[in-house]
Amino acid sequence: MVMRLKPMRGVDDTARRHIEFIKSRGEKGISATGSLASLEKVIMEDLGILETLRTEYSVIEALASAMKAEIERMEEES
């Protein structure tokens, strides 16, 4: 049985905080890299490898999308 990806609460918030982290040169927000490392420890113990991969994929996909949108916004402003 193949499980579909479930939306994870906080994924968009993680992406937003990571962009804020980059734009503030680390003074605000939180790095998504650190968040993913912490998340890995928790979900691998509880859910296993497949669910860890699904969860991380969702986070990385949301982060990439948010970063692309921010790049496009900044390019339009310049």
MOQUI-V9557 format. One line per field, one symbol per residue. ss: DSSP state (2 for helix, 1 for strand, 0 for the rest). Layout:
BEGIN
ss=???
END
This chain:
BEGIN
ss=000000000022222222222220000000022222222222222200222222222222222222222222222220
END
